[in-house]
Amino acid sequence: MNTNSKSEAYAAAGVDITAGYRAVELMKSHVMKTYIPGVISEIGGFGGSFELDLSETPHPVLVSGTDGVGTKLRLAFLLDRHDTVGIDCVAMCVNDVICVGAKPLFFLDYIACGKNVPTRIEQIVKGVADGCVQAGAALIGGETAEMPGFYPEDEYDLAGFSVGVVEKEKRIDPSTMREGDVMLALPSSGVHSNGFSLVRKIFDVEHADLTSPVAALGGKGLGETLLTPTRIYVKPILALLRRVNVRGISHITGGGFYENIPRAVPEGLTAVIDKSAVRVLPVFELIRQVGGVSERDMFNTFNMGVGMSVVVPAAEADEALRVLRENGEDAYVIGTIEKGEEKIRLC
């Protein structure tokens, strides 16, 4: 740890640079567990370095994704639990990258806070590192910005980005999608990291009882349920891509079904979703009932229990389900691809 750099004047303005050094020391063990072949830099430098192995990707295409956790962070503040939101941050990035068929290589995070509390920063970065391990990506850098007077002392924002690689000829190309293809659902772990402005309004989380067991949620508390981290689908999808012809993938994030599924459906085709096949999680039923939210708005805001959808040829659907289940995903069929002008239809 740097013991020579300190500024009394900066500390008087509310920025303790020595706390930053302490936070880096605390997070090092978490960062190190994410290192994979290709990492050639150490934590604390000016830039994270990664050596790209081109032996299996002679025509590499780099794919990047960036996102944050959004207002789900309010739950972390209210519950004073900070070790899972980092998983959300990683998930929101790498789940987008894998939709193109790219393997995430590395991740960088950005934490802006009102006051640098080293143990809290460590917990945030622990979550980021846990997410990187789940995704098989290395955490090669980041930034913690202490911004007194801009953020309240007990609050922070968290964002990040990931870079992945895919062989040019192996990119997922939705234009290969055909009438009769089958759409599979990969279950979500909960609300994930979208729609929390509406969720917070419905449950009035600032004043709600977040810890008492809720029967409708299987005895879990509302706070625990809502804070459940976003599922990371990278490894199951990579396994699927090795064995099945995947024609389209959608990460069901903000905007729900109506916004995200059409992003992976070409013109002239329609994803026809059987609503009765969707395994809606109890938390969404509770949101709908308490908030009086219409079914259309529910499917246009939340993932409804489907974190990712995958389109495969009908002849390969059984094999796809088998591969996904072998890799921990209880996938199931939710629809088919038909000819049509609207890119999605729920019926």
Secondary structure, 3 states (H helix, E strand, C coil): CCCCCCCHHHHHCCCCHHHHHHHHHHHHHHHHCCCCCCECCCCCCCCCCECCCCCCCCCEEEEEEEEECHHHHHHHHHHCCCCCHHHHHHHHHHHHHHHHCCEEEEEEEEEEECCCCHHHHHHHHHHHHHHHHHHCCEEEEEEEEECECCECCCCEEEEEEEEEEEEHHHCCCHHHCCCCCEEEEEECCCCCCCCHHHHHHHHCCCCCCCCCECHHHCCCEHHHHHHCCCCCCHHHHHHHHHHCCCCEEEECCCCHHHHHHHHHCCCCEEEEECHHHCCCCHHHHHHHHHHCCCHHHHHCCCCCCEEEEEEECHHHHHHHHHHHHHCCCCCEEEEEEEECCCCEEEC
